[in-house]
Amino acid sequence: MVHEINFAGFLDRDLPLIDVRSPGEYAKGHIPGAVNIPLFSDTERAHVGTLYTQVSREKAMEAGYALVNPKLETFLIKSREVAPDGKVAVHCWRGGMRSQAFARHLDEHGFEEVFCLTGGYKAYRNHILDFFNSPFKLNILGGYTGSGKTKIIRYLMEKGYQAVDLEEVARHKGSAFGALGQELQPSQEQFENDLFDAFRKLDVSLPIWLEDESHNIGGVTIPLNLYQRMLPSPVYFLEIPREARAENLVEEYALFAPELLAEAITRISRRLGGQNTKTALHYLGNRDFYELALVILTYYDKAYLKGLRLHDPGQVFPIRGDSTDTVKNANIILITYVKLFGN
């Protein structure tokens, strides 16, 4: 017997999940952890869909069965790899024919418990988009480029504080240099899915630490309702000497190929200015990364200050530090937070 299960019930059960949509649908966005065992290829799905809209439902179903029948044994083998104990959940776009047929096939061939996700991927997407309307209690970690903010966020996570590394989820560091050393960024849809997956593991009634980011992180965008909650939240603004930040940037970026750094400099040349761009490329050619970093910071410091003005000025709390020491600065921030809010 195939059981219906809603998204909340699925999260409580923590079942292995099979996504039977086409590879193209899965690539655009999927539930984190779901394994794609497509009922149809992208081409097959398009063919069946055309028959459904232009001929008849019956002809579409007939063609669908003909395409699926040769794959039935493969479906069982792959599904058993996903769920060795025979307990599994299945979904398609709306919890319709594709997932129902796949689930019945598993149930009829020895799987112990088979669940169909009510409403499918569409219901999941509606759930997460609504989730970002939650009244989060956010603490924002700010500071000029090179202050080591991301390292502090990761340190807080390691120490058991509630924090989300937005740049890790986005696979981008949020600047013209932000793609260096990163995997390909997810689609916007997948970024939202992965971000929800990070948030859902937290207690949203308690404070959550985030790094101060622009609305866009590379090619993806923080969900507007979440971003709008970031702006009025307390900002703990690290004030680190420019020289220390330049040294931190050298440590982080000097290992990349000069041509990649040159491309990044060229991308911001219009905002950096002609003379600064020429100077930056000159330092890069001489492998004088420290002086290069100081030039680049002239642009990024101005850009960050402009972004900081979007926050409530009464909620921006400056925190002076003399270095980019992660542990030291994290502790100063936490002490400041306790002094201000007492918990």
Secondary structure as UniProt FT lines:
FT   STRAND          2..5
FT   HELIX           7..13
FT   STRAND          17..19
FT   HELIX           23..28
FT   TURN            32..33
FT   STRAND          35..36
FT   HELIX           42..54
FT   HELIX           57..68
FT   HELIX           69..71
FT   HELIX           72..82
FT   TURN            84..85
FT   STRAND          87..91
FT   HELIX           97..108
FT   TURN            109..110
FT   STRAND          113..117
FT   TURN            118..119
FT   HELIX           120..131
FT   TURN            132..133
FT   STRAND          138..143
FT   TURN            145..146
FT   HELIX           149..158
FT   TURN            159..160
FT   STRAND          163..164
FT   HELIX           166..170
FT   TURN            176..181
FT   HELIX           188..199
FT   TURN            200..201
FT   TURN            204..205
FT   STRAND          208..211
FT   STRAND          216..217
FT   TURN            218..219
FT   STRAND          220..221
FT   HELIX           224..230
FT   TURN            231..232
FT   STRAND          235..239
FT   HELIX           242..253
FT   TURN            254..255
FT   HELIX           258..267
FT   HELIX           269..272
FT   HELIX           274..285
FT   TURN            286..287
FT   HELIX           289..308
FT   TURN            309..310
FT   HELIX           313..315
FT   STRAND          316..320
FT   HELIX           326..341
//
